[in-house]
Amino acid sequence: MKDDQLRKKRLVYYKEDLDQIDKLLEEFLKLSNAKCIFLIDKEGHLVTSKGAARNLNPETLSALVAGSFAATKEMAKMLGETEFSVMFHQGARDHIHISLVSERAISATIFDEKTTVGMVNLYSKELSSKLEKIFDIAMRRVAQDVPVEQDYSDSVKDRLDDLFKE
């Protein structure tokens, strides 16, 4: 995969980005009255999380959420949809609301009877809109990165070839 394609697919988050994201997630938890929220990239890597995630392995949950989202995307295609942007699973005690965020990430919110799926869904839409702005800024920053000069790359390659010929 070429560098520019990889950059488009994956965002790089700076500390300022994560600070803003964490602040938004904390605000979301207060408004929605949910237990915890995870922000996951579409490849299944945890970006950040907030709240009380008792006895949950965040990395495992992230991978499972991304896998579930990918499988659901294929089901949507079978039904003539491009994808389903929201999933909800109801348990006896805890529930999980999974939502696509700006085609770049997935939010997974765990909540219980202290709130409703409607409240979580409402505030998830608002959160997604705010996160999209942060992602756009991060994407523009990546687009402005100066690529490595081809001459420099060729010279390094030639030097490595010379070193390993011996």
N, C-alpha and C positions, 0 to 999 in steps of 0.2 A: 504494500500500500504506500502510495506517495505521501510525503510529509504534509502537503496541503490537504489531502483527503483525510489523513489522520487528525489533523488540527480541526477540521470541520466536524468530524465525528465526536471528538472528545474535547471537552473544555478543560482548561487549566484554571483552578481557583486560587486566587491570591488571598492572603490573610484578610484583607479588607472585604473581599467577597464573602468569605466564610463568616466573618463577624456580622455582616448585614443579613446573611441567610439565617444564622443562628438567632438573631434578634427577631426576624420574621417568624421563625418556627416557635419561639417562645410566646410571641404575641398570639399566634394561631392557637396554641394550647390553651391559653387563658380564655380566648373568645369561644372556642369550641367545647371546652371542658373535657377534652380528650386526655388520655393517659400519656401517650408518647407519639412521636412522629419521627420517621426515618426518611431522609432524602437519599435516593439511590440513583446511580447512573444506569443507563439502559443495559450496560454490560453486567450489572449486578454488583457493582462496587459501592460500598457505603460512602457517601459524601459527608454527611453529618447527621446527627440525631439529637433530639431533645426530649426530656420527660423521663418518667420512671418506667423503664423497660425491664421489669423484674424477671430474672432468670432467662432472658432471651440472649442468644448469641447474635449480635447485630450483623456480623459478616454472613452467617448462615441464612438469617432472615432476608438479607439483601439479595443473596443469590437466588433464594426460593421465590421471592417477589418478582425479580426480573424474569426468571424462567416461567413463572405463571403468567406474567404479562405477555411474554413472547408466544406462549401457547394460546392464550386468549386472542391474540392478534390473528393467528392462523384460523381460529374458529370464526372470527369476524369476517375474514376474507371468504370463507366458505358460505357465509350468509349474505355476501355481496356488500359488506361494509369494508371500509379501509382498516378500521380498528375500533375497538371499544376503548374509550378514554377513561372509564371509571369501572372499577370492580368493587364488590362488597361481599364479604363473607361474614355470616352471623353465627356466633357460637352460643353456648349456654351461658357463659359468663362474659367473655370478651369477643369483640368484633374487630374486623379490620377493613378499612376503606383504602383502596389503592387507586391512585389517580395519576394520569400522565401529566407531566409538567413541561409545557413548551417544547414538545417533541425531543427533549434532551434528557429528562430525568423522570423519576417516578417517586411520588410521595406515598408512604405507607403509614396510615394513622391507626393506632390501636385505641379503642375506647370501650366503655362499658355502659351500664344503664344510667349513668349520671348525665348522659347526653343522648342525642338521637342521630341517626344516620343523616337526617335532613340538615341538622346543624353542622355536622362535619362536612357534608357535601357543600353547603353554602360557603363556609369559611375556606374550604379547599380551593374553590374557584377563585376567591379573592387572593389567597396565598399564591396560587399558580400565576395569576396576573402580575403580582409583585415580583415573584421569582423570575419571570420571563424578562423583566427589565434588567435584572442583575445579569442574567445569562447573555442578553444582548450586548451589554457593556463588556463582559468577558470575551465574547466572540469578536467584537470589534478590536479589542486589545490583541487577540491572537492574529487577526487579519493584518494588523500593523507590524507584527514581528518581522524583522528583516531576515530573509532566508539566507542560508549559507551560500556564499558565492560559488559558482560552478568551478571557477579556476582553482579556488582553495580546495574544494572537494577532490578535483582531479589531481592536484599536487599531493595531497595526503595519500590518495590511492596509489599514485606512482611511487611514493616513498615507501609505503607498506609493501608494495610488490618488490621493490629493491631489497628490503630487509628480509623478506621471506624467500627470496631466490637462493640465498646462500645455503 
